[in-house]
Amino acid sequence: MAGNSFGDLFRITTFGESHGAAIGVILDGCPSNIVIDEAFIQSELDKRRPGQSKITTQRKESDTAQLLSGVFEGKSTGTPIAILIPNEDQRSKDYSHISNKFRPSHADYTYQMKYGIRDYRGGGRSSARETAARVAAGAIAKLFLKQHGIEIFAHVSGVGTIESPNLDYTDLSDLLDLREANIVRCADPATATEMVSFIDSIRKAGDTVGGRISTVIRNLPVGLGEPVFDKLHADLAKAMMGINAVHGFEYGSGFEGSKHIGSEHNDIFSKEGDKTVTRTNYSGGIQGGISNGMDVTFRVAFKPVATIMRDQPTLNEAGEETVISGKGRHDPCVVPRAVIIVEAMAALVIADHLLKHNAYLNVRK
C-alpha cells in the first residue's frame, strides 16, 4: 500500500490500524532546536480523542503520545521524530458481523477489490483513528510555526443546515476560548447550542449528519507556494481531501465567488503604513498559488458518518444480497473532533512550504 507519507521537506509517514497494537508517525525534516512541548502535543491529541462527550464515539482511548526519538532535553535534534500512540480500547468483536459484508459508503469493497484482503476491524488502515498520528505531527508543526508568529484557527461553522455567522478573526485567542467552551467546537455560543441539540437528536434517531469547518491562517509571509503544480491552495486542498469523510474544499470566496462579476471580486491593493494589503480578501490570502500576506481562509465539508445504527441492504463477498446492522461506537457527526485534524494538516502544509520558501530565499542571497 502506497500513499502513507505526506509532505516534501517537512515530511510525515503514518502507520498502524484502528484495532492493531498501536498507531504512530515518523516526522522527518523537522528543524533542530525547536522546543518540543510534550504537554502541548498531548493537549492537541486530547481534542481529537474519542469519548469526549455525548455527541462523539464512546470508544475510550487516552491517545497518550510516546516520543521515541528525535528529541533531546526538550528540543528537536533534526533527526526523525517517532511518536507511538498505543490502542487501548479495541473491541474487535463489534465488527465480526461484517467480516464478509460490505458496509455502504465505506472502504470495505474498494479495499477488498484492490488488495484482496482487508482488516474489517473498524476499517483497519482506512479508519479515522489513523488521524491521531497526523494530529501529533501537526502539533510539532504548530510549535515550529509559532516561532515564526504564524497562527492557525479552525472551528465548526456548519452542521447540517445550521450555519454560524461570520466571525471576527481579530483575536484568535478569544475565539479559541469560545470554541473550547462547548462540545461541538463552534466559536459562536448561540449557534453551538443549536448544533449540539441537533446532533444529539440525530444520534438518538440512530442516524448521522455532516458539517463544515472554517479555518484561518494568520501572519504568513508573502511568497509561500509555487505558481504551477505546488500552489499553496492546491496543497491545502490535498491535505484536507485526504482526511476521512471530507467531500469538499473551498478557499477564499469559494463557490460563492463564482456568482460575482470581476469588478466585485477583485481584491484591490492598498497600503497600511509600510505594508501592502488588499481591501477585500476574496482571494483567501492566495494569488497565483502564492501567499500574499493576507489571512489564508478556507472551508472543509464533511459528509455524514457512513455507519448508522439502522439496518441497511448490502452485498457480501460472494455477491449475495444481505442486510447489515450498525454496531459498535461511532460519531453521529465527525466535525467536533475533526477541527483539530484540519488544523494539524494545515500546519503540516504551511511548515513544509515555509521550509521550501526559506531555502529559496537563501539561494537568492
Backbone hydrogen bonds, N-H to C=O, Kabsch-Sander energy under -0.5 kcal/mol:
donor,donor_aa,acceptor,acceptor_aa,energy
6,F,12,I,-2.4
11,R,9,L,-0.9
11,R,28,D,-2.8
12,I,6,F,-2.7
13,T,26,I,-1.8
14,T,4,N,-2.0
15,F,24,G,-2.3
17,E,22,A,-0.6
18,S,124,G,-1.5
20,G,17,E,-1.1
23,I,85,I,-2.3
24,G,15,F,-2.2
25,V,83,I,-2.1
26,I,13,T,-2.5
27,L,25,V,-0.5
27,L,81,I,-3.1
28,D,11,R,-3.3
28,D,26,I,-0.6
33,N,76,S,-3.2
34,I,31,P,-0.6
35,V,33,N,-0.5
36,I,74,G,-2.5
37,D,35,V,-0.9
38,E,36,I,-1.1
41,I,37,D,-2.1
42,Q,38,E,-2.3
43,S,39,A,-2.1
44,E,40,F,-2.1
45,L,41,I,-2.0
46,D,42,Q,-2.3
47,K,43,S,-0.9
47,K,44,E,-0.6
48,R,44,E,-0.7
48,R,45,L,-0.9
49,R,45,L,-1.9
51,G,57,T,-2.6
56,T,53,S,-1.4
61,E,59,R,-0.9
65,A,63,D,-0.5
66,Q,84,L,-2.4
67,L,65,A,-0.6
68,L,66,Q,-0.7
68,L,82,A,-3.1
69,S,82,A,-0.9
72,F,75,K,-2.9
75,K,72,F,-1.5
76,S,34,I,-2.2
77,T,70,G,-2.1
81,I,27,L,-2.9
82,A,80,P,-0.6
83,I,25,V,-2.7
84,L,66,Q,-2.5
85,I,23,I,-3.1
87,N,21,A,-2.2
94,D,91,R,-2.0
95,Y,92,S,-2.1
96,S,93,K,-1.1
98,I,95,Y,-1.7
99,S,96,S,-1.3
101,K,98,I,-1.2
102,F,315,L,-2.2
103,R,101,K,-0.6
106,H,103,R,-1.7
111,Y,107,A,-2.7
112,Q,108,D,-2.2
113,M,109,Y,-2.4
114,K,110,T,-2.3
115,Y,111,Y,-2.9
116,G,111,Y,-0.6
116,G,112,Q,-1.5
117,I,111,Y,-0.5
120,Y,118,R,-0.9
122,G,120,Y,-1.4
124,G,121,R,-1.5
126,S,123,G,-2.1
127,S,124,G,-1.1
130,E,127,S,-1.6
131,T,128,A,-1.6
132,A,129,R,-1.7
133,A,130,E,-1.4
134,R,130,E,-0.7
135,V,131,T,-2.2
136,A,132,A,-2.1
137,A,133,A,-2.0
138,G,134,R,-3.0
139,A,135,V,-2.0
140,I,136,A,-1.2
141,A,137,A,-2.0
142,K,138,G,-2.4
143,L,139,A,-1.8
144,F,140,I,-2.0
145,L,141,A,-2.7
146,K,142,K,-2.4
147,Q,143,L,-0.9
147,Q,144,F,-0.6
148,H,145,L,-1.6
149,G,146,K,-1.7
150,I,145,L,-2.1
151,E,218,R,-1.5
153,F,216,V,-2.5
155,H,214,S,-2.1
156,V,185,R,-3.0
157,S,155,H,-0.7
157,S,212,R,-1.6
158,G,212,R,-1.6
159,V,162,I,-1.9
160,G,210,G,-1.8
162,I,159,V,-2.7
164,S,157,S,-2.8
169,Y,167,L,-0.7
171,D,168,D,-0.5
172,L,170,T,-0.6
175,L,171,D,-1.6
176,L,172,L,-2.4
177,D,173,S,-1.9
178,L,174,D,-2.1
179,R,175,L,-2.8
180,E,176,L,-2.5
181,A,177,D,-0.5
181,A,178,L,-0.7
182,N,179,R,-1.2
185,R,182,N,-0.8
192,A,188,D,-2.5
193,T,189,P,-2.0
194,E,190,A,-1.5
195,M,191,T,-2.5
196,V,192,A,-2.6
197,S,193,T,-1.9
198,F,194,E,-2.0
199,I,195,M,-2.9
200,D,196,V,-2.3
201,S,197,S,-1.8
202,I,198,F,-2.0
203,R,199,I,-2.5
204,K,200,D,-2.3
205,A,201,S,-1.2
206,G,203,R,-1.8
207,D,202,I,-2.4
209,V,332,P,-2.4
211,G,302,F,-1.6
212,R,158,G,-3.0
213,I,300,V,-2.4
214,S,155,H,-2.3
215,T,298,F,-2.7
216,V,153,F,-2.7
217,I,296,V,-2.5
218,R,151,E,-2.6
223,G,291,S,-2.2
224,L,221,P,-0.7
226,E,230,D,-1.9
231,K,228,V,-0.6
232,L,289,G,-2.9
235,D,231,K,-2.2
236,L,232,L,-2.2
237,A,233,H,-2.3
238,K,234,A,-2.4
239,A,235,D,-2.3
240,M,236,L,-2.5
241,M,237,A,-3.0
242,G,238,K,-1.1
243,I,240,M,-1.8
246,V,243,I,-1.9
247,H,301,A,-2.9
248,G,301,A,-1.3
250,E,299,R,-2.1
252,G,297,T,-2.3
253,S,282,Y,-2.3
254,G,251,Y,-2.1
256,E,253,S,-1.0
257,G,253,S,-0.9
257,G,254,G,-0.7
258,S,255,F,-1.0
259,K,256,E,-1.9
260,H,257,G,-1.5
264,E,261,I,-1.4
265,H,261,I,-1.9
266,N,262,G,-2.3
268,I,266,N,-0.8
270,S,277,V,-2.6
272,E,275,K,-2.9
275,K,272,E,-1.9
277,V,270,S,-2.8
277,V,275,K,-0.5
279,R,268,I,-2.8
284,G,281,N,-1.5
286,I,283,S,-1.1
287,Q,290,I,-2.7
290,I,287,Q,-1.5
291,S,224,L,-2.5
292,N,285,G,-2.0
296,V,217,I,-2.4
297,T,284,G,-0.8
297,T,295,D,-0.6
298,F,215,T,-1.9
299,R,250,E,-3.0
300,V,213,I,-2.4
301,A,248,G,-2.5
302,F,211,G,-3.2
303,K,245,A,-3.0
308,I,306,A,-0.7
309,M,206,G,-1.4
310,R,308,I,-1.5
312,Q,324,I,-2.4
314,T,322,T,-2.5
316,N,320,E,-1.9
317,E,100,N,-2.3
319,G,316,N,-2.2
322,T,314,T,-2.6
324,I,312,Q,-3.0
330,H,328,G,-0.5
333,C,55,I,-0.5
337,R,334,V,-1.0
338,A,334,V,-1.7
339,V,335,V,-1.3
342,V,338,A,-2.6
343,E,339,V,-2.1
344,A,340,I,-2.1
345,M,341,I,-2.6
346,A,342,V,-2.2
347,A,343,E,-2.5
348,L,344,A,-2.1
349,V,345,M,-2.0
350,I,346,A,-2.6
351,A,347,A,-2.6
352,D,348,L,-2.0
353,H,349,V,-2.5
354,L,350,I,-2.5
355,L,351,A,-2.0
356,K,352,D,-1.9
357,H,353,H,-2.6
358,N,354,L,-2.7
359,A,355,L,-2.0
360,Y,356,K,-2.0
361,L,357,H,-2.6
362,N,358,N,-2.1
363,V,359,A,-1.8
364,R,360,Y,-2.2
365,K,361,L,-1.5
